Amino acid sequence: MWKGFAAYLFGSRYEKAVKNGLICLFVFCGLRQAEVSVRIAPGILYLMTGAVTIGAMWQDLSAKNEALAGKNLFMLPFSGWRLTASYVGALGSYAVITRTGILLAVVLAVSPWGMAELTGCLICALYSILAAALIYGESRKRRLIFLWMGGTVLLALWLSGTWLFHVILFVNSLAAAFFLKGMDAYAFYEGEGFRFPVFGTASVWAGHKPGKGILIWNYFFRYLWCHKNYLINLVILWGVAAGLPLFFGQTEREFVLTIGCSLLTLNTPVCILLSADPDLEQAVRTLPGQRMRFVLPYGMFLFACSLAGDLIFLCSFWLKNGQGHISDVCLALILAGLGSAGSVLMEWYFPIRRWKTPSDLWHHPRKYVVPGLLLLLTGIFWVLF
């Protein structure tokens, strides 16, 4: 069963695991050759490892997963805990290899670590995988699990510099595995357990009566409201926009504004609307006249999201430097317009297909195309003029 789930996630020959392993190796070697050195406390390292792993695991658990799409799987003659162990183990391996592995490659390359810290990272990843699965499956006991997790994390971080850290997390991992063993495997079935709505237009359109042009805007706003993780990511991006000027120091003004407004177009959740919902894409491409009725409002929606982040960035930049110009707003308008137009064109002509989990969408290399082109174009403009 584990091989079946792993083959579904990584490919029949585990080619995705090999590809991500090579990426981690190249990132590690590149940073080592660059001789970048950053001092990171062990507690921060463990906290980052756990946060990335539990976030990736929750995202994969709550997504529409074809691996458990059919109930016929539950009719096979085996005990439920074997299915639970196989499913959680395969998803956990996928989360660690595709997300946590890249983080570890970066931090291990820029900061010296010993075997104790590396072991602590692996135990953190294991505990995060089991805790995410337990929280997802035990919806009725979620508050108790949160309290248990919170106490464990605080105690572990307090003792992060000692060997007791490893013992506490390992014992709690065994306890989480014990509780998972007694859980009904149906808890992970997409129609049975608790999940944030991630895909599907039915829940987004529900409650709306047919209207004219305003209906498409209702869809966009309800889409974000129903997809809480997308909305949270958008708010986090605006928070990054507010703090971004602090990282540039006394860098040249034009360079900071150009880099900041270009990077803020890296807005994955709202730029994969068609890729994330194949049913919506099929409807938009099949029904007559949908290209202009959908693509134009979609571009305006992306423009509004990008411009909001750019204006937050500009306000933060002006507060830091004490001056503002109308040319800054014009630059933000131009880059937001170019970014939204490029994102819509990429989504219309080059949609992401054949993805397995939402992480394939969120971390697809296509998301770097539009910000990269904007940086290239603005760089050429500043060099020539």
HELIX and SHEET records of a PDB file:
HELIX    1   1 TRP A    2  PHE A   10  1                                   9    
HELIX    2   2 GLU A   15  ALA A   34  1                                  20    
HELIX    3   3 PRO A   42  LEU A   61  1                                  20    
HELIX    4   4 GLU A   66  LEU A   68  5                                   3    
HELIX    5   5 LYS A   71  MET A   75  5                                   5    
HELIX    6   6 GLY A   80  ALA A   95  1                                  16    
HELIX    7   7 VAL A   96  THR A  100  3                                   5    
HELIX    8   8 GLY A  101  VAL A  110  1                                  10    
HELIX    9   9 MET A  115  GLY A  137  1                                  23    
HELIX   10  10 SER A  139  LYS A  141  5                                   3    
HELIX   11  11 ARG A  142  TRP A  158  1                                  17    
HELIX   12  12 LEU A  164  LYS A  181  1                                  18    
HELIX   13  13 ALA A  185  PHE A  188  5                                   4    
HELIX   14  14 ALA A  202  TRP A  205  1                                   4    
HELIX   15  15 ILE A  214  CYS A  226  1                                  13    
HELIX   16  16 LYS A  228  GLY A  243  1                                  16    
HELIX   17  17 PRO A  245  PHE A  248  1                                   4    
HELIX   18  18 ARG A  253  LEU A  263  1                                  11    
HELIX   19  19 PRO A  269  CYS A  271  5                                   3    
HELIX   20  20 LEU A  273  ALA A  276  1                                   4    
HELIX   21  21 PRO A  278  THR A  286  1                                   9    
HELIX   22  22 GLN A  290  ASN A  321  1                                  32    
HELIX   23  23 ILE A  326  TYR A  349  1                                  24    
HELIX   24  24 PRO A  358  TRP A  362  1                                   5    
HELIX   25  25 PRO A  365  TYR A  368  5                                   4    
HELIX   26  26 VAL A  369  LEU A  384  1                                  16    
END                                                                             
